[in-house]
Amino acid sequence: MLGNLQVSSSMHKRMTAPRDYIDSNDLEDSSERLLSDLEQETTVPSWKLSIPHVLAATIVSFLFGYHLGVVNEPLERISVDLGFHGNTLAEGLVVSTLLAGAFVGSLFSGWIADEVGHRRTFQLCALPMLVGGSLCATTKNLAGMLLGRFIVGIGLGVGPPVASLYVSEISPAHVRGTYGSFIQIATCLGLIGALLIGIPVTSIVGWWRICFWISTIPAAVLIFAMMFCAESPHWLFKRGRSSEAEAEFEKLLGGSHVQAAMAELSKTDRGDETDSVKLSELLYGRHSRVVFIGSTLFALQQLSGINAVFYFSSTVFRRAGVSSNLANGLVGIANLIGSIIALILIDKLGRKVLLLWSFIGMAVSMALQVLTAGLFASSSGSFYFTIASTLLFVLTFATGAGPVPALLLAEIFPSRIRAKAMAFCMSVHWVLNFLVGLMFLRLLEQFGPALLYSMFCTFCLVAVVFVKRNVTETKGKSLQEIEIALLPQE
């Protein structure tokens, strides 16, 4: 009996010793895993992985700026060569037909992005730019030029909303605002590039055709570059392709951040969501508040008068004896400097702060315009004061009201409606852009500069109040955290 007890005790010791050893190892492993998890939570994904994809997407914005400015300098030469010189209506159509095409393209951009994905949408939007740019470069008459500009506009209407979506969805949260500012900077570079390339148009016969041929190069580069870019993991997950979404997150964020990103994505997004989003759902459903915020921001952006400044500043500058080349250059430089300021500050100060101070600065600039037009109109220095306030207006616009709305909208819209809601808001943008460009000179003649600039100033002040009351700060938050904060959960 005693022997049995000793054997049992010995066996117990032999059995318990390894178990204690295993428990100790498990404890160490658990501690290591816990420390690893804590370390992952305190680190952020490297920006180096996602930036090539972001830069490829901003080619669309460069093309947007280039095509807006490509007819600025060459327009007179084009009108002579194509036989409509002196016809101001035809000259206006060459400019505005692009905007009409962009409106049409924006109506379909959300549907295309939802159906075929963001990468293919980029490639599809580049095709009209290739075809339309080639048509503009080879046309022999006004009809061909207008058709080419309209086709290019369709591509421009599709591309920019998807660029904002794509950049917001592939960017790490801590640099999403900075990456969003790249879109505005690329647009500025496109405008400046069009100006510089257009300078020889007065000395070289047919140079305006070269200007349009050059536009086809970045369009072709965009098609090629998107073959190697990541698809939006949000779009893949929404289509029920979770394993592919994980693979794309690994390309964009690194393997150690994939699971955390997928966990964030699953908080609000549901895989295999293929039901269509109707217009009534955007306007009257549970998403109506964010759609209202988005469309109103774009409306106030245009009603501030910014595109009137871009389209017609050369006329004001020429009255002060400043050449149109120098005038456009000064506006372009002010726009670029403001965009760089936004790039530096947007992830430090936040979207809401930049929007508020931007619209305040624009209101002050317009108030100075009103003061100049009303009190100092007869002064010899009034034109130079007007130039200074115009450049201040462009500078303050570029620090917030220019780059922030497109980025903010891509952040606040839930994944399910993001593409179509952006398309709706961009259509509002294009309609008001077209109307402001069409009506500015007529309103200036009928009301005078003091009253018209007072209206622009008022819209800027309305924007300040609207942003203060309705815009939620999104700095540093994941897209899922923003969605949870803005929408009541079903």
C-alpha positions as CSV (number, residue, x, y, z in Angstrom):
1,M,0.0,0.0,0.0
2,L,2.8,2.4,0.9
3,G,4.7,1.4,-2.2
4,N,1.7,2.2,-4.3
5,L,1.4,5.6,-2.7
6,Q,5.1,6.2,-3.4
7,V,4.7,5.2,-7.0
8,S,1.6,7.4,-7.3
9,S,3.5,10.3,-5.7
10,S,6.4,9.8,-8.1
11,M,4.2,9.6,-11.1
12,H,2.3,12.8,-10.0
13,K,5.6,14.6,-9.7
14,R,6.7,13.5,-13.2
15,M,3.4,14.5,-14.6
16,T,3.1,17.8,-12.9
17,A,6.6,18.9,-13.7
18,P,6.2,19.1,-17.5
19,R,2.7,20.7,-17.1
20,D,4.2,23.4,-15.0
21,Y,6.9,23.9,-17.6
22,I,4.3,24.1,-20.4
23,D,2.2,26.6,-18.5
24,S,5.3,28.8,-18.1
25,N,6.1,28.7,-21.8
26,D,2.4,29.5,-22.6
27,L,2.6,32.4,-20.2
28,E,5.7,33.7,-21.9
29,D,4.1,33.3,-25.3
30,S,1.0,35.1,-24.2
31,S,3.0,37.9,-22.8
32,E,5.0,38.2,-26.1
33,R,1.8,38.3,-28.1
34,L,0.3,40.9,-25.8
35,L,3.3,43.1,-26.1
36,S,3.3,42.6,-29.9
37,D,-0.4,43.6,-30.1
38,L,0.2,46.6,-27.9
39,E,3.2,47.6,-30.1
40,Q,1.0,47.3,-33.2
41,E,-1.7,49.5,-31.6
42,T,0.8,52.2,-30.8
43,T,2.5,52.2,-34.2
44,V,1.1,53.5,-37.5
45,P,1.4,52.1,-41.0
46,S,4.3,53.4,-43.0
47,W,3.3,56.0,-45.6
48,K,5.9,54.7,-48.0
49,L,3.8,51.7,-49.0
50,S,0.7,53.7,-50.1
51,I,2.2,56.8,-51.6
52,P,3.0,55.3,-55.1
53,H,-0.7,54.4,-55.4
54,V,-1.8,57.9,-54.3
55,L,0.6,59.6,-56.7
56,A,-0.8,57.5,-59.6
57,A,-4.3,58.5,-58.7
58,T,-3.4,62.2,-58.7
59,I,-2.6,62.1,-62.4
60,V,-6.4,62.5,-62.8
61,S,-6.2,65.8,-60.9
62,F,-3.2,66.9,-63.0
63,L,-5.2,66.3,-66.1
64,F,-8.2,68.1,-64.6
65,G,-6.1,71.3,-64.0
66,Y,-4.3,71.0,-67.4
67,H,-7.5,70.7,-69.4
68,L,-9.1,73.7,-67.5
69,G,-6.1,75.8,-68.5
70,V,-5.1,74.4,-71.9
71,V,-7.2,76.9,-73.9
72,N,-6.4,79.9,-71.7
73,E,-3.5,81.2,-73.7
74,P,-4.1,79.5,-77.1
75,L,-7.8,80.4,-77.4
76,E,-7.3,83.5,-79.6
77,R,-5.0,81.5,-81.9
78,I,-7.5,78.6,-82.0
79,S,-10.3,80.9,-83.0
80,V,-8.2,82.3,-85.9
81,D,-7.2,78.9,-87.2
82,L,-10.6,77.4,-86.9
83,G,-12.5,80.4,-88.3
84,F,-14.5,81.8,-85.4
85,H,-12.3,84.7,-84.4
86,G,-14.4,87.6,-82.8
87,N,-17.3,85.2,-82.0
88,T,-17.4,85.5,-78.2
89,L,-20.2,83.0,-77.9
90,A,-18.1,80.4,-79.7
91,E,-15.0,81.2,-77.6
92,G,-17.1,80.8,-74.5
93,L,-18.4,77.4,-75.7
94,V,-14.8,76.2,-76.2
95,V,-14.3,76.8,-72.5
96,S,-17.7,75.8,-71.1
97,T,-18.3,72.7,-73.2
98,L,-15.7,71.0,-71.0
99,L,-17.8,71.8,-67.9
100,A,-20.9,70.4,-69.6
101,G,-19.1,67.1,-70.4
102,A,-17.8,67.0,-66.8
103,F,-21.4,67.3,-65.5
104,V,-22.5,64.4,-67.6
105,G,-19.5,62.3,-66.6
106,S,-20.0,63.0,-62.9
107,L,-23.6,61.6,-63.1
108,F,-22.2,58.2,-64.0
109,S,-19.0,58.2,-62.0
110,G,-20.5,56.6,-58.9
111,W,-22.2,53.8,-60.8
112,I,-19.1,53.0,-62.7
113,A,-16.9,53.0,-59.6
114,D,-19.3,50.7,-57.8
115,E,-19.7,48.3,-60.7
116,V,-16.1,47.9,-62.0
117,G,-13.9,49.1,-59.1
118,H,-11.7,52.1,-58.7
119,R,-8.7,51.0,-60.7
120,R,-10.7,50.2,-63.8
121,T,-12.7,53.4,-63.4
122,F,-9.4,55.4,-63.6
123,Q,-8.5,53.6,-66.8
124,L,-12.0,54.2,-68.3
125,C,-11.9,57.9,-67.5
126,A,-8.5,58.2,-69.2
127,L,-9.9,56.9,-72.5
128,P,-12.2,59.9,-73.2
129,M,-9.2,62.2,-72.4
130,L,-7.1,60.3,-75.0
131,V,-9.8,60.3,-77.6
132,G,-11.0,63.9,-76.9
133,G,-7.5,65.3,-76.7
134,S,-6.5,63.7,-80.0
135,L,-9.7,65.1,-81.6
136,C,-9.0,68.6,-80.4
137,A,-5.4,68.3,-81.7
138,T,-6.4,67.3,-85.2
139,T,-9.7,69.1,-85.7
140,K,-10.2,71.5,-88.7
141,N,-13.4,73.2,-87.5
142,L,-15.2,74.5,-84.4
143,A,-17.6,71.5,-84.2
144,G,-14.7,69.1,-83.9
145,M,-13.1,71.2,-81.1
146,L,-16.4,71.4,-79.2
147,L,-16.9,67.6,-79.6
148,G,-13.4,66.9,-78.4
149,R,-13.7,69.2,-75.4
150,F,-17.1,67.6,-74.5
151,I,-15.5,64.1,-74.7
152,V,-12.6,65.2,-72.5
153,G,-15.1,66.7,-70.0
154,I,-16.8,63.3,-69.7
155,G,-13.5,61.8,-68.5
156,L,-12.9,64.7,-66.2
157,G,-16.3,64.3,-64.7
158,V,-15.7,60.6,-63.9
159,G,-12.1,60.9,-62.7
160,P,-11.9,63.5,-59.8
161,P,-14.7,62.0,-57.6
162,V,-13.1,58.6,-57.9
163,A,-9.7,60.0,-57.1
164,S,-11.0,61.5,-53.9
165,L,-12.6,58.2,-53.0
166,Y,-9.6,56.1,-53.8
167,V,-7.1,58.3,-52.0
168,S,-9.3,58.4,-48.8
169,E,-9.8,54.6,-48.8
170,I,-6.2,53.5,-49.4
171,S,-4.5,56.1,-47.1
172,P,-3.5,55.4,-43.5
173,A,-5.7,57.6,-41.2
174,H,-2.7,59.7,-39.9
175,V,-1.8,61.0,-43.4
176,R,-5.1,60.9,-45.2
177,G,-5.5,64.6,-45.1
178,T,-2.0,65.1,-46.4
179,Y,-2.6,62.7,-49.2
180,G,-5.9,64.5,-50.0
181,S,-4.0,67.7,-50.4
182,F,-1.9,66.1,-53.2
183,I,-5.1,66.2,-55.3
184,Q,-5.2,70.0,-55.0
185,I,-1.5,70.4,-55.6
186,A,-1.7,68.2,-58.7
187,T,-4.5,70.4,-60.0
188,C,-2.4,73.5,-59.5
189,L,0.5,71.9,-61.3
190,G,-1.7,71.0,-64.2
191,L,-2.9,74.6,-64.5
192,I,0.6,75.9,-64.3
193,G,1.8,73.3,-66.7
194,A,-0.9,74.3,-69.2
195,L,0.2,78.0,-68.9
196,L,3.9,77.3,-69.4
197,I,3.3,74.9,-72.3
198,G,1.0,77.5,-74.0
199,I,3.5,80.4,-73.9
200,P,5.0,79.6,-77.4
201,V,1.6,79.7,-79.0
202,T,2.0,83.2,-80.3
203,S,5.3,82.6,-82.0
204,I,5.0,79.0,-83.3
205,V,2.3,78.3,-85.8
206,G,0.0,75.4,-84.8
207,W,1.5,75.1,-81.3
208,W,-1.9,74.9,-79.8
209,R,-2.3,71.5,-81.4
210,I,0.9,70.4,-79.6
211,C,-0.7,71.5,-76.3
212,F,-3.5,69.1,-76.8
213,W,-1.2,66.3,-78.0
214,I,0.8,66.7,-74.8
215,S,-2.4,66.1,-72.7
216,T,-2.6,62.6,-74.1
217,I,0.7,61.6,-72.5
218,P,-0.4,61.7,-68.8
219,A,-3.7,60.0,-69.8
220,A,-1.8,57.1,-71.3
221,V,0.5,57.0,-68.2
222,L,-2.6,56.8,-66.0
223,I,-3.9,53.7,-67.9
224,F,-0.5,52.0,-67.6
225,A,0.1,52.9,-63.9
226,M,-3.2,51.6,-62.7
227,M,-2.3,48.2,-63.9
228,F,0.1,48.0,-61.0
229,C,-1.9,49.9,-58.3
230,A,-3.9,48.3,-55.5
231,E,-7.7,48.1,-55.7
232,S,-9.6,49.8,-52.9
233,P,-9.9,47.2,-50.1
234,H,-13.2,48.9,-49.1
235,W,-14.7,48.2,-52.5
236,L,-13.5,44.6,-52.5
237,F,-14.9,44.0,-49.0
238,K,-18.2,45.5,-50.0
239,R,-18.3,43.1,-52.9
240,G,-17.7,40.1,-50.6
241,R,-14.1,39.6,-51.6
242,S,-12.5,39.7,-48.2
243,S,-9.4,37.7,-49.0
244,E,-8.5,40.1,-51.8
245,A,-9.2,43.0,-49.5
246,E,-6.7,41.6,-47.1
247,A,-4.1,41.2,-49.8
248,E,-4.5,44.8,-50.9
249,F,-4.3,46.0,-47.3
250,E,-1.0,44.2,-47.0
251,K,0.3,46.1,-50.1
252,L,-0.9,49.4,-48.7
253,L,-0.3,49.1,-44.9
254,G,2.1,46.2,-44.4
255,G,1.3,42.7,-43.1
256,S,1.3,43.7,-39.4
257,H,-1.7,46.1,-39.8
258,V,-3.9,43.9,-42.0
259,Q,-6.0,42.3,-39.3
260,A,-6.6,45.6,-37.5
261,A,-7.6,47.2,-40.8
262,M,-10.0,44.4,-41.6
263,A,-11.5,44.5,-38.1
264,E,-12.1,48.3,-38.5
265,L,-13.7,47.6,-41.9
266,S,-16.1,45.0,-40.5
267,K,-17.4,47.3,-37.8
268,T,-19.7,49.1,-40.3
269,D,-19.2,47.7,-43.8
270,R,-20.8,44.4,-44.7
271,G,-19.4,42.1,-47.3
272,D,-21.4,41.2,-50.4
273,E,-23.5,44.4,-50.4
274,T,-24.8,44.5,-53.9
275,D,-28.1,46.3,-53.5
276,S,-28.3,49.5,-55.4
277,V,-28.5,53.0,-53.8
278,K,-31.4,55.0,-55.1
279,L,-31.4,58.8,-55.4
280,S,-34.4,59.0,-52.9
281,E,-32.2,57.2,-50.3
282,L,-29.5,59.9,-50.7
283,L,-32.0,62.8,-50.4
284,Y,-34.6,61.5,-47.9
285,G,-33.1,58.4,-46.2
286,R,-30.9,58.0,-43.2
287,H,-27.9,59.3,-45.3
288,S,-29.6,62.5,-46.2
289,R,-27.8,64.6,-43.5
290,V,-24.3,63.8,-44.8
291,V,-25.4,64.2,-48.4
292,F,-26.8,67.6,-47.5
293,I,-23.6,68.6,-45.8
294,G,-21.5,67.5,-48.8
295,S,-23.6,69.1,-51.5
296,T,-23.9,72.3,-49.6
297,L,-20.1,72.5,-49.1
298,F,-19.6,72.2,-52.8
299,A,-22.3,74.7,-53.5
300,L,-20.8,77.3,-51.2
301,Q,-17.4,76.6,-52.6
302,Q,-18.6,77.6,-56.1
303,L,-20.8,80.5,-54.9
304,S,-17.9,82.1,-53.2
305,G,-16.8,83.2,-56.6
306,I,-13.6,81.3,-56.9
307,N,-14.0,80.2,-60.5
308,A,-15.0,83.7,-61.5
309,V,-11.6,84.7,-60.3
310,F,-9.8,81.8,-62.1
311,Y,-11.7,82.5,-65.3
312,F,-11.6,86.3,-65.5
313,S,-8.7,87.5,-63.4
314,S,-6.7,88.1,-66.5
315,T,-9.2,90.9,-67.5
316,V,-8.8,92.6,-64.2
317,F,-5.0,92.3,-64.3
318,R,-4.7,93.7,-67.8
319,R,-6.5,96.9,-66.7
320,A,-3.6,97.4,-64.3
321,G,-1.1,97.0,-67.1
322,V,-0.1,93.4,-66.1
323,S,0.2,90.9,-69.0
324,S,-2.1,87.9,-69.0
325,N,0.9,85.5,-68.8
326,L,2.1,87.2,-65.6
327,A,-1.5,87.4,-64.3
328,N,-2.1,83.7,-64.7
329,G,1.3,83.0,-63.3
330,L,0.6,85.0,-60.1
331,V,-2.8,83.3,-59.6
332,G,-1.2,79.9,-60.2
333,I,1.6,80.6,-57.7
334,A,-0.8,81.8,-55.1
335,N,-2.9,78.7,-55.6
336,L,0.1,76.4,-55.3
337,I,1.5,78.1,-52.2
338,G,-2.0,77.8,-50.5
339,S,-2.2,74.1,-51.5
340,I,1.3,73.5,-49.9
341,I,0.2,75.2,-46.7
342,A,-2.9,72.9,-46.7
343,L,-0.6,69.9,-47.2
344,I,1.4,70.8,-44.2
345,L,-1.5,71.8,-41.9
346,I,-4.4,69.6,-42.7
347,D,-3.4,66.6,-40.6
348,K,-2.1,68.9,-37.8
349,L,-4.9,71.5,-37.4
350,G,-7.7,69.4,-38.9
351,R,-10.3,69.8,-41.7
352,K,-12.8,72.0,-39.9
353,V,-10.2,74.6,-38.7
354,L,-8.8,75.0,-42.3
355,L,-12.3,75.3,-43.7
356,L,-13.3,78.0,-41.2
357,W,-10.2,80.1,-41.6
358,S,-10.2,79.6,-45.4
359,F,-13.7,81.0,-45.8
360,I,-13.0,83.8,-43.3
361,G,-10.0,84.8,-45.3
362,M,-12.0,84.7,-48.6
363,A,-14.7,86.9,-47.0
364,V,-12.1,89.4,-45.9
365,S,-10.6,89.4,-49.4
366,M,-14.0,90.0,-51.0
367,A,-14.7,92.8,-48.5
368,L,-11.5,94.4,-49.6
369,Q,-12.6,94.1,-53.2
370,V,-15.9,95.8,-52.3
371,L,-14.1,98.5,-50.5
372,T,-11.8,99.1,-53.4
373,A,-14.7,99.2,-55.9
374,G,-16.8,101.5,-53.8
375,L,-14.4,104.0,-52.1
376,F,-11.1,103.8,-54.1
377,A,-12.4,103.2,-57.6
378,S,-10.9,106.5,-58.8
379,S,-7.6,106.0,-57.1
380,S,-4.6,105.3,-59.2
381,G,-3.6,102.4,-57.0
382,S,-7.0,100.8,-56.9
383,F,-6.2,98.2,-59.6
384,Y,-3.1,97.1,-57.7
385,F,-5.1,96.9,-54.5
386,T,-7.6,94.7,-56.4
387,I,-4.7,92.5,-57.6
388,A,-3.5,92.0,-54.0
389,S,-6.9,91.1,-52.7
390,T,-7.5,88.7,-55.6
391,L,-4.3,86.9,-54.9
392,L,-5.2,86.8,-51.2
393,F,-8.6,85.3,-52.1
394,V,-6.9,82.6,-54.2
395,L,-4.3,81.9,-51.5
396,T,-6.9,81.5,-48.7
397,F,-9.1,79.4,-50.9
398,A,-6.3,77.0,-51.6
399,T,-5.6,76.5,-47.9
400,G,-9.0,75.0,-47.1
401,A,-12.1,75.6,-49.3
402,G,-10.3,74.2,-52.3
403,P,-8.8,70.9,-51.1
404,V,-10.9,70.1,-48.0
405,P,-14.5,69.5,-49.3
406,A,-13.6,66.6,-51.7
407,L,-11.5,64.9,-49.0
408,L,-14.0,65.5,-46.3
409,L,-16.9,64.2,-48.3
410,A,-15.0,61.0,-49.1
411,E,-14.5,60.6,-45.4
412,I,-18.0,61.3,-44.1
413,F,-19.9,59.2,-46.6
414,P,-20.5,55.6,-45.5
415,S,-18.9,53.0,-47.7
416,R,-22.1,51.7,-49.1
417,I,-23.1,55.1,-50.6
418,R,-19.7,56.7,-51.0
419,A,-19.3,56.5,-54.7
420,K,-22.8,57.5,-55.7
421,A,-23.0,60.3,-53.0
422,M,-19.7,61.7,-54.3
423,A,-21.1,61.7,-57.8
424,F,-24.2,63.5,-56.7
425,C,-22.3,66.2,-54.9
426,M,-19.9,66.6,-57.8
427,S,-22.8,67.1,-60.1
428,V,-23.9,70.0,-57.9
429,H,-20.3,71.3,-58.1
430,W,-20.3,71.2,-61.9
431,V,-23.7,72.8,-62.4
432,L,-22.8,75.8,-60.2
433,N,-19.3,76.0,-61.7
434,F,-20.9,76.3,-65.1
435,L,-23.5,78.9,-64.0
436,V,-20.9,81.1,-62.3
437,G,-18.7,81.0,-65.3
438,L,-21.6,81.7,-67.6
439,M,-23.2,84.6,-65.6
440,F,-20.3,86.4,-64.0
441,L,-19.6,88.9,-66.7
442,R,-23.3,89.6,-67.3
443,L,-23.9,90.1,-63.5
444,L,-20.8,92.3,-63.3
445,E,-22.2,94.6,-66.0
446,Q,-25.7,94.8,-64.5
447,F,-24.8,95.0,-60.8
448,G,-21.3,96.4,-60.8
449,P,-18.3,95.0,-58.9
450,A,-19.3,96.4,-55.5
451,L,-22.7,94.6,-55.3
452,L,-21.4,91.4,-57.0
453,Y,-18.4,91.0,-54.7
454,S,-20.7,91.8,-51.7
455,M,-22.7,88.7,-52.8
456,F,-19.6,86.6,-52.9
457,C,-18.5,87.9,-49.5
458,T,-21.9,87.0,-48.1
459,F,-21.7,83.4,-49.4
460,C,-18.3,83.1,-47.8
461,L,-19.7,84.2,-44.4
462,V,-22.7,81.8,-44.8
463,A,-20.1,79.1,-45.4
464,V,-18.3,80.0,-42.1
465,V,-21.6,79.6,-40.2
466,F,-22.5,76.4,-42.0
467,V,-19.1,74.8,-41.4
468,K,-19.2,75.8,-37.7
469,R,-22.6,74.2,-37.2
470,N,-22.5,71.1,-39.4
471,V,-19.0,69.9,-40.1
472,T,-17.5,67.2,-37.9
473,E,-13.7,67.0,-37.5
474,T,-12.3,63.8,-39.1
475,K,-8.6,64.3,-38.4
476,G,-6.8,61.1,-37.5
477,K,-10.0,58.9,-37.4
478,S,-10.6,55.8,-39.5
479,L,-13.4,55.9,-42.0
480,Q,-15.3,53.5,-39.9
481,E,-15.0,55.7,-36.8
482,I,-16.3,58.6,-38.8
483,E,-19.3,56.7,-40.1
484,I,-20.2,55.5,-36.6
485,A,-20.0,59.1,-35.2
486,L,-22.2,60.5,-38.0
487,L,-24.9,57.9,-38.5
488,P,-27.3,56.2,-36.1
489,Q,-26.7,52.4,-36.4
490,E,-29.5,50.3,-37.8
